[in-house]
């Protein structure tokens, strides 16, 4: 089975840096995605990691350690519009490489 | 065009009704997905189509019937639903089913079963 854990809620200040952690236990691993979802809207793709290390994309970075079953999403220079739910999702067998299993999501609130 | 469209945006149906949700993409993607999302929960995979063939059915009750008439369209036919089926239904697509392909999500259909 798949088990993917994230903190339920986080609060941070505008302009600050926040790290959202994700731990997973899956039978097999084909990659890890991070998605952002604003209330009432569709999830949008943020990042993808399949090898260990850090992937940087503007204000967002994502890290993966396969041996530890651990990933984090780092958001820098926080803006109010970053208030959203952040979903960690793992692709793993069986069922195809792109079958996403989502974690519970982390609701991030950015305050002034 | 990186858009996945879904119609209708909102749907209210009785337990004896038959309705359909529609999803469309013109990105040339050959994998399409249906997800169900309850409030404050993550999306849960229901069905996956690859090259217009059903690839994954996550043990979804038969009152949900997917259809992929061509590579751009994905339907979800609904019949005899229960109030607990009320949720946001999301469609997504990706280039292929193989791993590492970003999935593009549509805005969803918010379904209420009365």
Contacts between the chains, C-beta under 8 A, distances in Angstrom:
chain1	res1	chain2	res2	distance
A	30	B	99	3.8
A	30	B	100	7.2
A	31	B	99	5.4
A	31	B	100	5.2
A	33	B	102	7.5
A	33	B	103	7.8
A	41	B	107	6.6
A	42	B	4	7.8
A	42	B	90	6.3
A	42	B	105	3.8
A	42	B	106	5.9
A	42	B	107	5.0
A	42	B	108	5.9
A	43	B	43	6.8
A	43	B	90	7.6
A	43	B	105	5.0
A	44	B	105	7.2
A	45	B	102	4.6
A	45	B	103	7.1
A	45	B	104	7.3
A	48	B	100	6.3
A	48	B	102	6.6
A	50	B	99	7.5
A	50	B	100	5.9
A	87	B	42	5.6
A	87	B	43	7.7
A	89	B	42	7.9
A	91	B	99	5.3
A	91	B	100	7.7
A	95	B	48	7.7
A	95	B	56	5.1
A	96	B	48	6.6
A	96	B	50	7.4
A	96	B	55	6.2
A	96	B	56	6.3
A	96	B	97	4.9
A	96	B	98	7.8
A	96	B	99	7.9
A	97	B	97	6.7
A	97	B	98	5.0
A	97	B	99	2.6
A	97	B	100	7.0
A	97	B	101	8.0
A	98	B	31	6.3
A	98	B	48	7.8
A	98	B	94	5.7
A	98	B	96	7.4
A	98	B	97	5.1
A	98	B	98	6.5
A	98	B	99	5.6
A	98	B	100	7.6
A	98	B	101	5.3
A	98	B	103	7.1
A	99	B	45	6.3
A	99	B	48	6.5
A	99	B	56	6.1
A	100	B	43	7.8
A	100	B	45	6.5
A	100	B	103	6.6
A	101	B	45	7.4
A	102	B	42	3.5
A	102	B	43	5.6
A	102	B	44	7.6
A	103	B	42	6.4
A	104	B	41	7.5
A	104	B	42	5.9
A	105	B	41	7.8
A	105	B	42	5.1
